Amino acid sequence: MMGVVLTFPPRPGYRPPKPNPKSLPALDIADDPPGAPDEEFRLGLSEGLKAAHWFVDSQSEFLRLARARQASRLEFLRTLQTCSFVGENAAAASAPLRRFEEFIYGARSGGIHGPYAAGHRAAFALVEPFVARLH
């Protein structure tokens, strides 16, 4: 016999915490200091072109992003959060919009008004005419 398991009575009023299987992992938000505005714009443009080319799932999803980009910076960010490639990261898809903004553009980048975000939106604007003409 290996041993005996003793069961101790629980303390009055104590309830052990229940594990939450739905808890989301934390977002990995870049906190590096911003570079020069032209460098930040270039990096945002590069990242935006990659996203527009590889990650946007369909023409209809891209056209939703195009309409949102033309409406406002904030609307573009809201629509970006609903894209299928963002949905693969449950923490990003369900984050409050301000937290999602920091996730996409960086904590100290200037947010939707910063040069990185401007480059990111410009990349989508460059690709829009091509995607709009696809059948």
CORTAMO-V691369 format. One record per pair of residues at least 24 apart in sequence whose C-alpha atoms are under 7 Angstrom apart, sorted by the first residue. I is the first residue (numbers start at 1). J is the second residue. D is the distance in whole Angstrom. If there is no record, write none. Layout:
# CORTAMO-V691369
i=[I | I]
j=[J | J]
d=[D | D]
This chain:
# CORTAMO-V691369
i=[24 | 24 | 25 | 26 | 27 | 27 | 27 | 28 | 29 | 29 | 29 | 29 | 30 | 30 | 31 | 31 | 31 | 33 | 34 | 34 | 37 | 40 | 40 | 41 | 41 | 41 | 41 | 42 | 43 | 44 | 44 | 44 | 44 | 45 | 45 | 45 | 45 | 47 | 48 | 48 | 48 | 48 | 49 | 49 | 52 | 55 | 56 | 57 | 59 | 66 | 73]
j=[90 | 91 | 91 | 91 | 91 | 92 | 103 | 103 | 102 | 103 | 106 | 107 | 106 | 107 | 106 | 107 | 108 | 108 | 108 | 109 | 115 | 115 | 116 | 115 | 116 | 118 | 119 | 119 | 116 | 116 | 117 | 119 | 120 | 119 | 120 | 122 | 123 | 120 | 120 | 121 | 123 | 124 | 123 | 124 | 124 | 85 | 85 | 84 | 131 | 128 | 112]
d=[7 | 6 | 6 | 7 | 6 | 7 | 7 | 7 | 6 | 5 | 6 | 7 | 5 | 6 | 6 | 5 | 6 | 6 | 6 | 6 | 6 | 6 | 5 | 5 | 5 | 6 | 4 | 6 | 7 | 4 | 6 | 4 | 4 | 4 | 5 | 6 | 5 | 7 | 4 | 7 | 5 | 6 | 5 | 7 | 6 | 6 | 7 | 7 | 7 | 7 | 6]
